[in-house]
């Protein structure tokens, strides 16, 4: 798929979905963005040898094989997954990390089991406040640091899925086969792939990816003092037309998607005059918790010239995305309206 995907680094593989593939409510598995810290396994693990261990602050350490997992009550949920650094390259001031445009996001229908059901089997001990995930992928680099992340116990118990299906198919290897943790509505940094161990803890896991990487901080600050990267921020993206596309006057259909993680999107507005005026867009397609909403707006333009199309989303509780992004060293959570503007040229 490297003739379709925009590959930023081959090893570890980090590649984004082209804008045209973001125009559907479901993002196909083959073009769903790739974000990795370690090596993608070369082959599917043998399910006859795989098992999941739940340990730590539990009444009973348990080990579950794949057949036992499949025998549990199944959950199916739509969830939009976004890389924490998505849209980083659109910032006017350079930030460190992979130069994502808008393609570090996708929406899929996931099948699996609720984490709370497995934690109930193990029995969460008093004083447990966090849940850490570890996968079996091979680490890269001399330090061989494993990608381990933890989330608060309330998130684990309320809306975290352990997914073994993606868009009606077995979870692809590159997306975490056989099992992936999905903290619904939170960024991909909280969604560990190739899951093999869950540890219930009193405090957040302490480690490189928790304390040095996925924290929002400014230059000169200790990353460990910054806020954890958690929920996806309210955001609208424009998926049609393409940036710098040359168009004819007339009715032009503008397409896009809007999402807010754990928050529901209420409205999307479009501006073609630099934000001086805004018009409401129309939602199209399904409307599900944790999933983006596809939208469209028909722009009637008669005058040739250069225009910038802007889009902004507002949640049901009244939060509107900012006109400009809040900058941080690693460029996390870029949801600025202006940064996501699409310049186009209208010619006779």
C-alpha positions in Angstrom: 0.0 0.0 0.0 3.0 2.3 -0.1 1.8 3.6 -3.4 -1.3 4.9 -1.6 -0.1 5.7 1.9 2.2 8.6 2.7 5.0 6.9 4.5 6.9 9.1 6.9 9.2 6.5 8.5 9.5 2.9 7.3 11.0 1.5 10.6 9.1 1.9 12.7 6.4 2.2 10.2 4.4 5.5 10.4 2.2 6.3 7.4 -0.9 8.4 7.0 -4.2 7.9 5.2 -4.6 10.0 2.0 -7.3 12.7 2.3 -9.5 11.1 -0.3 -9.9 7.9 1.9 -11.2 10.0 4.8 -14.4 10.9 2.9 -16.2 7.7 4.0 -17.6 7.1 7.4 -15.6 3.9 7.7 -11.9 3.9 6.9 -10.8 0.8 5.2 -8.4 -1.4 7.0 -5.8 -1.4 4.2 -5.5 2.4 4.3 -6.1 3.0 8.0 -3.1 5.1 9.3 -0.1 3.3 10.8 1.5 4.6 14.0 4.2 2.5 15.7 7.0 2.9 18.2 8.3 -0.7 17.7 8.5 -3.3 15.0 5.4 -4.7 13.5 5.4 -8.5 13.9 6.2 -10.1 10.6 3.6 -12.9 11.0 0.4 -13.5 12.9 1.0 -15.0 16.3 -0.2 -18.6 16.7 -3.5 -18.3 18.5 -3.0 -21.7 20.1 0.0 -20.3 22.0 -1.3 -16.8 22.7 -2.8 -15.8 26.0 -3.6 -12.6 27.9 -2.6 -12.2 31.6 -4.3 -9.9 34.0 -2.2 -9.3 37.1 -1.2 -6.7 39.7 -3.7 -5.4 42.2 -6.3 -8.0 41.5 -7.8 -10.7 43.7 -6.7 -13.4 41.3 -4.1 -13.3 38.5 -5.9 -14.8 35.5 -4.7 -16.0 32.1 -7.2 -16.2 29.2 -6.7 -17.8 25.9 -8.2 -16.7 22.6 -11.1 -19.3 22.6 -12.1 -18.1 26.1 -12.0 -14.5 24.9 -14.3 -15.4 22.0 -16.7 -17.2 24.3 -17.3 -14.0 26.4 -20.1 -11.5 25.6 -19.2 -9.5 22.5 -19.3 -5.8 22.0 -19.3 -3.9 18.7 -18.6 -0.2 18.7 -17.6 2.5 16.2 -14.6 4.5 17.3 -12.6 7.2 15.6 -8.9 6.8 16.4 -6.4 9.6 16.0 -2.7 9.9 16.5 -1.8 12.5 19.2 0.4 14.3 16.7 -2.0 14.4 13.9 -1.9 17.7 11.9 1.5 18.5 13.5 3.0 19.7 10.2 0.2 22.2 9.8 1.4 24.3 12.7 3.0 27.6 11.7 5.8 27.0 14.2 7.6 23.7 13.8 7.1 21.0 16.4 9.1 17.8 16.9 7.8 14.5 15.6 6.4 12.8 12.5 5.1 15.4 10.0 1.4 14.4 9.9 -1.0 16.4 7.8 -4.6 15.3 8.6 -4.3 11.6 7.7 -3.4 10.3 11.2 -7.0 9.5 11.9 -9.6 7.0 10.9 -12.9 5.5 11.9 -13.6 1.8 12.2 -16.2 -0.5 13.6 -14.4 -2.6 16.2 -15.5 -6.0 17.7 -14.2 -7.4 21.0 -14.9 -7.6 24.7 -15.3 -4.9 27.4 -12.2 -4.5 29.6 -14.5 -4.2 32.6 -15.8 -7.8 32.0 -12.2 -9.2 32.2 -11.4 -7.0 35.3 -14.5 -8.4 36.9 -13.2 -11.9 36.4 -9.9 -11.0 38.1 -11.4 -8.9 40.8 -10.0 -5.4 41.2 -8.4 -4.9 44.6 -9.1 -1.9 46.9 -6.8 1.1 46.1 -6.4 0.2 42.5 -6.5 3.4 40.3 -4.8 2.6 37.0 -4.5 -0.1 34.4 -1.3 -0.6 32.3 -1.1 -2.4 28.9 1.9 -4.2 27.5 2.2 -5.8 24.0 4.5 -8.4 22.6 6.0 -6.3 19.8 9.8 -6.1 19.3 11.2 -2.8 20.6 13.6 -0.8 18.3 16.7 1.1 19.2 19.6 0.3 21.6 17.6 0.9 24.7 14.9 -1.7 23.8 12.2 0.3 25.6 8.8 -1.4 25.5 5.7 0.6 24.7 3.7 0.5 27.9 0.9 2.9 28.7 -1.6 3.1 31.5 -5.0 4.7 31.8 -7.2 5.6 34.9 -9.3 2.8 36.3 -12.5 4.8 35.7 -11.8 4.9 31.9 -10.9 1.2 32.0 -14.2 0.3 33.6 -16.4 2.7 31.6 -15.4 2.8 27.9 -12.4 0.6 27.1 -12.7 -2.2 24.5 -10.3 -5.0 23.9 -10.7 -5.4 20.2 -10.1 -8.5 18.1 -12.0 -7.4 15.0 -11.8 -4.3 12.8 -14.4 -3.5 10.2 -15.8 -7.0 10.3 -12.5 -8.8 9.8 -10.0 -10.2 12.2 -7.7 -7.5 13.5 -4.9 -7.0 11.0 -1.4 -7.7 12.2 -0.3 -4.1 11.7 -3.2 -2.9 13.8 -2.6 -5.2 16.8 -3.6 -8.8 16.0 -4.8 -10.6 18.0 -5.9 -8.1 20.5 -5.7 -4.3 21.0 -6.7 -2.0 23.8 -9.0 0.8 22.7 -9.7 3.6 25.2 -12.7 4.9 23.3 -12.5 8.6 22.3 -8.8 8.8 23.4 -5.8 9.2 21.2 -3.9 6.2 19.8 -1.1 6.6 22.3 -3.5 5.1 24.9 -4.4 2.1 22.7 -1.7 -0.5 22.9 -1.5 -3.1 20.2 -0.5 -6.8 20.3 -1.8 -7.0 23.8 -0.4 -9.7 26.1 -0.5 -8.3 29.7 -2.7 -6.0 31.7 -1.5 -4.8 35.1 -3.7 -3.2 37.6 -1.8 -0.6 39.6 -2.2 2.0 42.4 -0.4 4.8 40.4 0.1 5.5 36.7 2.8 3.4 35.1 6.2 5.1 35.2 8.2 4.8 32.0 9.6 6.5 29.0 6.4 6.7 26.9 4.3 7.8 29.9 6.7 10.4 31.3 8.9 11.6 28.5 6.9 11.3 25.2 3.2 11.6 25.6 3.0 14.7 27.8 2.1 18.2 26.7 4.9 20.5 27.5 6.9 23.5 26.3 10.6 23.7 25.5 12.8 23.8 28.6 10.1 22.1 30.7 10.5 18.6 32.2 8.0 16.5 30.1 7.0 14.6 33.3 5.4 17.8 34.6 3.1 18.1 31.6 -0.4 16.9 31.2 -0.9 13.3 29.9 -2.1 13.1 26.3 -5.6 11.6 26.7 -8.8 12.5 25.0 -9.2 13.6 21.3 -10.0 17.3 21.0 -13.0 18.7 19.1 -12.0 19.2 15.5 -13.3 19.5 11.9 -11.2 18.5 8.9 -11.9 19.2 5.2 -11.5 16.1 3.0 -12.7 17.7 -0.3 -11.5 19.7 -2.2 -7.8 19.1 -2.1 -5.5 21.9 -1.0 -4.5 24.2 -3.8 -7.1 22.6 -6.1 -8.2 24.7 -9.1 -12.0 24.8 -9.5 -14.6 26.4 -11.7 -17.3 28.8 -10.5 -20.6 27.2 -9.6 -21.8 24.9 -6.9 -18.9 23.2 -5.2 -19.5 20.4 -2.7 -17.2 20.6 0.3 -16.8 17.4 2.3 -15.3 16.8 5.7 -15.4 15.0 9.0 -15.8 16.3 12.6 -15.0 14.5 15.8 -14.6 15.2 19.5 -13.5 12.0 21.2 -15.7 11.4 24.2 -17.8 14.5 23.3 -20.6 14.5 20.7 -20.4 16.9 17.7 -23.5 19.1 17.5 -22.7 21.4 14.6 -20.2 22.1 11.9 -19.9 25.5 10.2 -18.0 26.6 7.0 -16.5 29.9 6.1 -15.1 31.0 2.8 -14.3 34.6 3.7 -11.7 34.2 6.4 -14.1 33.7 9.2 -16.1 36.9 8.7 -19.2 34.8 8.2 -20.2 31.2 8.8 -22.8 28.9 7.3 -24.1 25.6 8.7 -23.0 22.3 7.1 -25.2 19.3 6.7 -24.4 16.0 8.5 -24.4 12.9 6.3 -24.1 9.2 7.3 -24.3 7.5 10.7 -24.2 9.2 14.1 -22.6 7.0 16.8 -20.8 7.8 20.2 -17.0 8.0 19.8 -17.3 8.1 16.0 -16.8 11.1 13.7 -19.6 12.7 11.8 -19.3 13.2 8.1 -20.6 16.5 6.8 -21.0 18.4 3.6 -21.6 22.0 2.5 -22.5 23.2 -1.1 -20.7 26.4 -1.8 -22.1 28.6 -4.5 -19.2 30.7 -5.8 -19.4 33.1 -8.8 -16.3 35.2 -8.6 -12.9 34.0 -9.6 -10.1 34.4 -7.1 -8.2 32.7 -4.3 -10.2 31.5 -1.3 -9.4 29.7 1.9 -12.1 27.3 3.1 -12.4 27.0 6.9 -14.5 24.6 9.0 -15.2 24.6 12.7 -17.0 22.1 14.9 -18.9 22.6 18.2 -19.8 19.9 20.8 -23.2 19.4 22.3 -21.9 21.0 25.5 -21.0 24.2 23.6 -17.2 23.7 23.2 -16.1 25.2 19.8 -12.7 24.4 18.4 -10.3 27.3 18.6 -9.4 29.5 15.6 -5.7 28.9 16.3 -4.0 25.9 17.9 -2.4 25.9 21.3 1.3 25.2 20.5 3.4 22.7 22.5 6.9 21.2 21.8 5.6 18.0 20.3 2.7 19.5 18.5 0.0 17.4 20.2 -3.7 18.1 19.8 -3.6 20.5 16.9 -7.2 21.4 16.4 -6.9 25.0 15.2 -9.5 26.1 12.6 -7.0 28.2 10.7 -4.3 25.5 10.6 -6.8 23.2 8.8 -7.9 25.7 6.2 -7.9 24.7 2.6 -6.7 27.2 0.0 -8.3 26.9 -3.5 -8.3 28.8 -6.7 -11.5 29.7 -8.6 -10.8 30.3 -12.3 -13.2 31.2 -15.1 
